[in-house]
Structures are given as C-alpha cells and as structure tokens.
Amino acid sequence: MKTVTITADSNELNALLEEAVDEDVVVRAKDGKEFLLSAIDEFDVEAFATSRNVRLMSLLNERSKQTNTVSLGEVRRQLDDCRASFQTE
C-alpha cells in the first residue's frame, strides 16, 4: 500500500475527500478505470496490511482446515491440572 499526502490546494479533490468521510466514493477516470475512495483509520490500515501477509494468511488457511477440536470442558480440565501441578511444586 502506498500513502500519498495531498499538498496541492485542489478544490475538487478536497471535496471528494470530504464526501469520502461519510460514504465510499467511486472515482471513474477518462479511460473508464474505477477507483474507490474511502475514509480509513489505523485499524483499517493494519487489517489491510495483515491480509497481505502471505505467511500469516497461509497459516490461517491451514489452521482453518483442521478438524480436531477441544471442548471448553477439556480446556478447563487441562488448565485445572496445570494449576494444580504449579501449586504442588
């Protein structure tokens, strides 16, 4: 992702940015290409960057294929066993 700071005082561009605060704006170029102008915050930037992390997405994809699960009761039992072993040491 590339970040560009607008330094020129363009009324048309600034008006589009103001509109994008309230709703997404599709900008169509003369050649017909379309672009989405959308207001974002730091979380949106981080989420986008995370989704582009190939290693993480691969890991999550593999994890989503796992069929083995552990019930909440089993997790609680394991935690209780772990706590008990620390208390006896």
N, C-alpha and C positions, 0 to 999 in steps of 0.2 A: 504494500500500500504506500502511496506517495502522498505527502502532505504539502499543500501549496498555500502560502499566505497571500491573500489579495492585498496589494498595496495601492493599486490604481483606484481612483475615485470614479467608479463606473456606476451610474445610477441604475441602469438595467440589471447589472449583476447583483448589486446590493439589494434591489427589490426582489430578485429571485431568491437570494439568501434569506431575506425576511419571510417570504412565503414558505420556504422550506422549514422554518421553525415550527409552523403549525401543521403542515402536511407535506408529504413527499411531492416532489415536482419532477416531471419527466421533461427533459430538455431535448429537443429534436434539432439536429444540425441540418444545414442546407442539403447535405448528401443523404439525409434520411437516417443516419445513425442516431440512436437514442441513448440518453444518459439519465441516471437517476440522481437527483439532488435531494439529500435527506439530512436532517439535523441529527447529529450523533453526540454521545457523551463518551467519557473514558471507558465505561463498561463496554459499550458497543465496539470501540476500537480494540479492546482486549479480546472480546469474543471473536471478532473477525480474525485477528492475528492468531488466536488459538485454533480456529477452524482451518487455518492454512498450515498448521504444524503437521506435516506428513507423518512423522513418527508417532505423535500423540493420536492422530486420527486412526492410524493403523492399529495401535494398541487398543483403542476403544472399540474398533471394529472386531478385533479378535475376542476381546472380552465379551462383547455382545453375543457372540456365538456360543459361549459357554452355557451348558445346560445344567451343570451341577449347582445346586443352591444349598444354602444353610439356613435353617429356620431361625427365627428370632429366639425361640426357646433354646436351641442348641448354642447360639451365640452367648446367651445369658449364662448357660451352664458352663461354657468354656471360660467366660470371664470370672464366674464364681470360683472355678477350680484354680484359675491363675491367681486370683486374690488370696485364696486360701493358702496357696504354696508360698506366697510372699509373707504372709502373716506367721507362718511356722518357721521361717528362716531367721 
